Amino acid sequence: MPNFNMTLNKHTMPAQSPSERAKNFREVALGYDENTAVEEARRCVRCKTRPCVTGCPVGIDIPAFVGLVAEGKFEEAYEVIRAASSLPAVCGRVCAQETQCEGKCTRGIKGEPVAIGRLERFVADRHMQNASASAAAPAVGGRKVAVVGSGPAGLACAGDLAKLGYDVTVFEALHLAGGVLMYGIPEFRLPKEIVRREIAGLEALGVKFVTNAVIGQAFLLEELFEEEGFEAVFLGTGAGLPRFMNIPGENAKGVFSANEFLTRINLMKAYEPDAETPVFRAARTVVVGGGNVAMDAARCARRLGSEVTVVYRRSEAELPARREEVLHAKEEGIGFAFLTNPVEIVCDGEDNVVGVRCVGMTLGEADESGRRRPIALEGSERVIPAACVIMALGTSPNPLIARTSVGLATGPRGEILTDAEGRTSLPGVFAGGDAVTGAATVILAMGAGKTAARSIDAYLKEKPSRN
């Protein structure tokens, strides 16, 4: 019989202390060592029903890789993960495991689930530290596929197609590949060196990356087919168009979208003393929103020396952010104003932000999202002092490709319309990730990229080659 570890709780992940990490951008969580990883993996009881696998959008054989970790076969465990995921070191850090694989873990019925994400991170990091050579690229068959966007959906699609032998080129609008992994998620949650190494792994498979290339400007979609010789195109352009509240004062100096604020910090390192790109450093900051992006923006502002308050119109129970991120934010000294909704950005005579006028809320009946609808309370106005306001209210797909591509069907929010297999209204054009669903998680975007890769492979196998 296997020697299972029936401890009810996960093994603790070592981390920087809150007082230390609130002053730097180094990674907060420090990772398991080999002994801890083995002991955590032994908590898996190898369920015959394998519920954790059903919770993984990319279909990793979780019991197999965890079982190999329990045996100390770390490189074999990595190969199991890598067969399904192009970005294991990324997913081990930023996936919402608590609502996906770990949320379905049998050990979670009585106690805490197996720390699947932490084990994935351990295996991927150990491989990166010890790998002596990159895997040989599969033979390229000459059939060209373009991937537009180098975020999670694009990278997953490109990786799967490269493994199948296609000649894949990824076009990225910014100067570095990685999409939201580079510009959206802070260094203290996802070190950029990890992203660069994952991309290098795709390059070793033969994937080519072209940066500073805005499809819809540098190339039109039809030009990729007619002039560049691509036989299929995947659109993984994400959802980078920020939303605002349209309240008085929102155009004042000191009001930012979370997209701009995080891009300046993450992609351009604006927090460094010699950075060419400045970032606004305020004594007091209000972040509006309750998702992971709001937590990222709040924690970045805190590291820049600001006193930070997160304003959210529902209660803490409805916060969509990961529990771990909320806990880390609180530990770092970030305040929360729940059941509170901004109605005006208060400015001085020179249009500088001095505060946020808010009203108290109560929760009524459930709305179309299934959550209880916030209702304003009369006589509950108050002003929260602030010199900076960051709006983290979600994003919509960028409309550029849709506007410049005749016949590409889109929805009311500019999202690209596809069928379940990622096919769009245009022959040979596929799409997935946030460009289709609106802002979602990294792993869901990767799952969409993998689905589209299978569809592209099937499409090209039925279509005569141009060569």
Phi, psi and omega in degrees: 000141177299148180271081183285150173259111186265019174305136185284332186253151173299154170287135184295140175272121176301146183207159171298149176292150180303319182293328179282311188289336180293353181246004181216169181252017176287159184300135182288303181280137188256351174091156177284153165268178186298315182296317180294319179298316180298314181295321177294318180297329179290349176286342178288129183259013173055056180304138176293330182280344176050053183297331182299325182295324180292340179270001182259115183297341179253003171072035176296139176282081188297312180301326180292313183289322179294320178299322178292322175298318180300332179269001181078014180264074191289320181290323175296323177297320179299318181296325177295315180295314185297333179297333182249336187234130177278348188224058186296323180291329176288309184296325178298340181260320193243356178291149177275068184300330184296336178254000182240250186301310182291331178295340180253002184293132181299326180296341179285350179292317177234086182116202181264148178293165172299141182280072186298316181297317179295323178290322177298316178300313180303312183297314182294317180295319180296321177298315180299322182287332188247349182294130182263340182208150177280151177295145179294140180288142176297158177296127181277131185273001177089348179276122191267132176234133176260136173244123182258111183106129183249030173280192185303318180295313181296318181294319179295317179296314181298317181297315181293321179293321179297321178297333178275357176097010180279155177270102191251131173238128179257127178256125182238132183289327182272179186275352176231142177283154178131343177057225184298336178295331180266318187261343188254324186262126186295157179304325184287346172258325182217095179302135184293336176297326176297315179297316180300321180291321177297319178294321176300325176296323176290322177298325177295336176278354179106001179289133178256144180240131176241113181264173182055035182236103181267108178287129190111344175231295179298316175223139168279159181302315181293333179290332176298324177281307192283324184252330183262351173081017177282144182258347175206154180225134173250128179259108177235055190276000175070194180228088186254010182265109187289153176254150177232174184266343184060048177251160180303140177086001186289344177265010183288162175292129182105001175256127183229153164281152176299327179303310182294314182301312182288325178295317178300320183281311189280313185275326187249002175054043185294346180282345181283145185301327183259018182294140178283334179263120181282163173221144184285123178252114183245152177292324179227135181230138171248129175251126183258119180136168184225012180268187180298326180294321177298318178296318179298314180295317181296317183290328175293314179300322178298320180290342175273005175098008185271149165277125192238137172235128174266125181254125183223134190279348175253186181275172180299328181298333181268358181305125179280347181294156176299141181302320182298321181291323178294316179299315179298319179299314180297318180299329182275004174094016179275133179269158180231134173245094181277163181049045183222134184227127178292142175235348180197139168270118183274131184236160173271188183292346180253019176068027174266141179292135175235349179178175178234116177280126184232160172239150175285153183232157168231162184259126179260217180287161180295142177262194185295340178278352182091354178262154181293135185284129177288137179233131182291143178260130179293142176071022185250015184293145172204160179247126175265118181298139179193148172253350180221137177233128180244120181269113179241069190252014183099173184221164177237159178298144175293130186277001190301310183296318180298321182290333185255008182237107182293126175093359179276113185284135179228162180266187186295336179257014180086004180289142179285131182272131178224167169272186184295341181261008176087007180279134177267188179285349181257134178300133178080000180248127183235160181208160178187170180083206186296336177295339180257315188265348195082176186302125179218206185265162178302313186289327176292322176296319178297319177300320178294322178296321179293319177299315180295323178299318177297320180294319179296318178299315179295319180298314183287332177291335179270349186253130178300140179290149176287337184278000000 
